[in-house]
Amino acid sequence: MKHCFYLLAFGLLLTAGSCEKLGSAKVVYLAHTLPITHPVHQGMEVFAASVEEQSGGALTVKIFPDGQLGTEREVLELLQIGSIAMTKVSAAAMANFAPEYQVMGVPYLFRDKDHFFSVLEGPTGEAILEAGSEYLLKGLCFYDAGSRSFYTKKQPIRTPEDLKGLKIRVMSHQMSVDMVNEMGGSATPMAYSELYTALQQGVVDGAENNPPSFVTSGHYEVCKFYTLDEHSSIPDVLVMGTKYWDTLNAQEQGWLRAAAKVSATAQKQFWEENVAECMAKLKAENVEIIRPEKSLFANKTQAVLEEFSKDPRMKKLVAEIQAQ
């Protein structure tokens, strides 16, 4: 069924193209998988509004949310062949195409949020965004997707030792598996859709994610301990297929670049507001919020960084980030 849906969406897009013209206006298609209530979608709405304003209506953006045109990977592939102009995906998804994006998943690489955004919005971030162009996927900006932290069902995590013997659900992502195992836990990759039931039934003892995901998933109903160790910060990325980008003139490209920056600034505020609402919700639901000494956790994950840095390119990139 999913395959048929994908083919149908693909067929429709081949008919329409990655953009269309309405009168004298050129309309760009932007597809993503998030609901319209999500703060990242709100950022994309600002992007669309800014493009229309800067271009005087000559260039507009039509957003297709909620996975209407496919999964993250399916839409990325449609970008590569020029059937859709733009999408928003996780940096983890982009790492499957451009390895430089893998650095975002290195635990405790970024000292704090200021360091994180200083890197992403500076020359290093620009180089990572551009790295995808070799694979026909040009990054325009990063969106805040928060920091991932541990939550557990039966006992709080205050130090890495508290993870010993606990089964912690992680993404199917080797660095995440290695991180939890190095801390003494038992990393358990599992589909996100299966996690609520797995927590209820005790198949796993906990998981890790950002506050909005912890709340919207309803996992807080089962897990009453949330440890803000903030081990990784994997942003979202606004991406345009180079096949479409290369059809634009310099002025049109300038409108899109400028609008991306405007939207990234606005989206950070949307995210902060959403996190504040979620933390208030967790407090009202009697979830214990734990703020541990992060250095204890970071020290336990040095082997993950060392393994990642065996690749000379990644070692250079890590050193570049640490020096900022």
Disulfide bonds with the S-S distance in Angstrom:
none
